[in-house]
Amino acid sequence: MPRRKKHEKLPNGYGQIRFLGKKRRNPYGVYPPAIEEYDNGKKKTPPALCYVSGWDVGLAVLVSYHAGTYTPGDEVMIEQNMRPDSGINDVFFKKLVSDYNKKMFNSEPDTDKPKFSEVFEKSYKRKFGKEYGYKGRKSSSEARVISGYKNVETLHNRIFEELKADDLQEALDATLKTHKKATAESVKLLYNQMYKYAVPNNIVSMNYAEYVSVNAKNDREKGVPFSTEELKILWKNKNNDIVEMLLIMCYSGFRIEAYRTLEVNLKEGYFKGGVKNDCSKNRIVPIHSGIMPLVKKRINREGALLPTTKGTFRKKMYETLGVIGIEKHTPHDCRHTFSKLCERFEVKENDRKRMLGHAFSDMTNKVYGHRELEDLRHEIEKIQIEQ
């Protein structure tokens, strides 16, 4: 005795087609989505829309039902249009396609369902207690989430509920074509925050952020140093306040965020500070004589080396490089430039690592390798400034 054919499971909330027994003339019951619940939370089975001879007929009924074109008795017409080989005639097939398109691709947007941008603004307010776009200093967490949001602009006007994991992944992957891994990680952080808000507030039922990943190699320590010719261009434009800061960074080697809190000792001629790890923090780097006039000028004028946010400086940096004819570099490239200069002018390897805040693999250097300020100054002054 042949087994009854198995059919694809229908999507949640679409309805059901149940086989009720082979002795019935129309053994399949077609049921709309369950809405009412018992006291225990279990869904009540609604009355059948109709009873039909085959599963395919039942599916056609549900398609028409969801398109809003089904009326009781239509199943008879549907069965009459079914081919003997369980197919559907061409005219009726076109009607089903039309019905399906009315439901799935209606050109009129569902204004009741929030867009990606609306869910972002609500989740932002819930997380940080402030409206998105407020004027004022942002925390590092806020800055990362905002960065993530600005880099997925293609999603902003999409209905949030309609987004699937592939949509989120595609938007994130697109950032890796023009930005570093850190930007993609900010997008992932954004997704996590939004779904953490959306799921418990019944905007969506599933957290698709869990299925999105940052598929990129760790590029945090990669970069492109400024070339010798590019450094010469910077020196020719040293009176520009952005170029001034770039030169200070290229000849001292700290990460950009460190310059906001760096201790500048003009009397003894050194920087002290750093971020990220124990080797980086509170390290001392002598101020190279070539940039000392720039440092003094900047401190006297601004009161600090970096009085703006990283984002503001980065934006102005990109604009300035374009104006003076240098291809795009990141602020972190200045750190790589310092490392390259140390290597080129044969600064001792251990001293180069100390000034960059790198860890030592050699325990002797860790414990007994303390260097006096003037020893480090002797090494950094090996770097020649070519103007």
ZIFEN-V608306 format. One record per pair of residues at least 4 apart in sequence whose ideal C-beta (glycine too) atoms are under 7 Angstrom apart, sorted by the first residue. I is the first residue (numbers start at 1). GAP is how many residues later the second one is. Records with the same first field share a line. If there is no record, write none. Layout:
I->GAP ; GAP
//
This chain:
4->15
7->48
10->4 ; 5 ; 6
13->20
14->19 ; 48
15->16 ; 17 ; 18 ; 47
16->15
17->11 ; 13 ; 38 ; 41 ; 42
18->10 ; 11 ; 13
19->8 ; 9
20->4 ; 7 ; 8 ; 9
21->6
22->5
26->25 ; 26 ; 27
28->23 ; 24 ; 26 ; 27 ; 30
29->19 ; 22
30->18 ; 19 ; 20 ; 22 ; 28 ; 31 ; 32
31->14 ; 15 ; 17 ; 18
32->14 ; 17 ; 33
34->9 ; 10 ; 11 ; 12
35->11
36->8
37->4 ; 5 ; 6 ; 7
38->4 ; 6
49->12 ; 16
50->11 ; 22 ; 25
52->5 ; 6 ; 9 ; 23 ; 27
53->4 ; 26
54->32
55->4
56->4 ; 26 ; 30
57->4 ; 18 ; 21 ; 22 ; 25
58->4
59->4
60->4 ; 18 ; 36
61->4 ; 9 ; 14 ; 17
62->4
63->4 ; 33 ; 36 ; 37
64->5 ; 6 ; 10 ; 35
65->5
66->37
67->32 ; 33 ; 35 ; 36
69->30
70->4
74->4
75->4
76->4
77->4
78->4
81->7 ; 8 ; 11
82->4 ; 6
83->4 ; 5 ; 6
88->4 ; 5 ; 8
89->4
90->4
91->4
92->4
93->4
94->4
95->4
96->4
97->4
98->4
99->4
100->4
101->4
102->4
110->49
113->46 ; 48
114->4 ; 5 ; 46 ; 89
115->42 ; 43 ; 44 ; 45
116->4 ; 39 ; 40 ; 42 ; 44 ; 47
117->4 ; 39 ; 40
118->4
119->4 ; 41 ; 75 ; 78 ; 79 ; 84
120->4 ; 29 ; 74
121->4 ; 11
122->4 ; 75
123->4 ; 70 ; 71 ; 74
124->4 ; 8 ; 21
125->4 ; 5 ; 6
126->71
127->66
128->14
130->4
138->4 ; 5 ; 8
140->4
141->4
142->4
143->4 ; 168
144->4 ; 42 ; 45
145->4 ; 44 ; 45 ; 48
146->4
147->4 ; 36 ; 39
148->4 ; 38 ; 39 ; 41 ; 42
149->41
151->24 ; 28 ; 32 ; 36
152->19 ; 35
154->17
155->8 ; 16
158->4 ; 5
160->38 ; 43 ; 44
161->42 ; 43
163->4 ; 5 ; 45
164->44
165->4 ; 43 ; 46 ; 47
166->4
167->4
168->4 ; 23 ; 40 ; 41 ; 44
169->4 ; 43
170->4
172->12 ; 15 ; 16 ; 40 ; 42
173->42
175->4 ; 8 ; 9 ; 12
176->8 ; 40
179->4
180->39
181->4 ; 33 ; 35 ; 37 ; 38 ; 39
182->4 ; 38
183->4
184->4 ; 30 ; 32
185->4 ; 29
186->4
187->4
188->4 ; 24 ; 26
189->4
190->4
191->4 ; 18 ; 21
192->4 ; 17
193->4
194->4
195->4 ; 12 ; 13 ; 14
197->4
198->5 ; 6
199->5 ; 8
208->4
223->107 ; 109 ; 110 ; 113
224->105 ; 109 ; 112
225->108 ; 111 ; 112 ; 115
226->4 ; 5 ; 8 ; 24 ; 103 ; 107 ; 111
228->4 ; 158
229->4
230->4 ; 96
231->4 ; 19 ; 155
232->4 ; 154 ; 155
233->4 ; 91 ; 92 ; 93
234->4 ; 9 ; 12 ; 13
235->12 ; 152
237->6 ; 87
238->5 ; 6 ; 9 ; 56
240->4 ; 80
241->4
242->4 ; 74 ; 75 ; 78
243->4 ; 77
244->4 ; 50 ; 54
245->4 ; 53 ; 61
246->4 ; 71 ; 88
247->4 ; 44 ; 47
248->4 ; 43 ; 46 ; 47 ; 57
249->82 ; 85
250->84 ; 87 ; 88
251->37 ; 39 ; 40 ; 87 ; 132
252->19 ; 33 ; 86
253->32 ; 82 ; 85 ; 86 ; 102 ; 103
254->4 ; 5 ; 8 ; 17 ; 20
255->20 ; 21 ; 80
256->54 ; 75 ; 76
257->18 ; 53
258->4 ; 15 ; 16 ; 17
259->46 ; 47
260->46
261->12
262->9 ; 11 ; 43
263->8 ; 9 ; 10
264->7 ; 31 ; 35 ; 41
265->4 ; 5 ; 7
266->30 ; 33
269->17 ; 18 ; 23
270->14 ; 15 ; 16 ; 17 ; 103
271->14 ; 16
272->10 ; 12
273->9
274->6 ; 7 ; 8 ; 9 ; 83
275->5 ; 6
276->4
279->78 ; 79 ; 80
280->77
283->71 ; 74
284->89 ; 92
285->70
286->87 ; 90 ; 91 ; 94
287->4 ; 5 ; 8
288->92 ; 93 ; 95
289->92
290->95
291->4
292->4
293->4
294->4
295->4
296->4
297->4
298->4 ; 7
299->4
302->5
303->4
306->7
308->4 ; 5
309->4
310->4
311->4
312->4
313->4 ; 18
314->4 ; 17
315->4
316->4
317->4 ; 14
318->4 ; 10
319->4
320->4
321->5 ; 7 ; 8
329->4
332->4
333->4
334->4
335->4
336->4
337->4
338->4
339->4 ; 13 ; 17
340->4
341->4 ; 42
342->5 ; 10 ; 41
345->37 ; 38 ; 39
346->36
347->4 ; 5 ; 32 ; 33 ; 35
348->4 ; 31
349->4
350->4 ; 15 ; 19
351->4 ; 20 ; 25 ; 28
352->4
353->5 ; 7
354->17
355->21 ; 25
360->5 ; 6
363->4
364->4 ; 5
365->4
371->4 ; 5
373->4
374->4
375->4
376->4
377->4
//
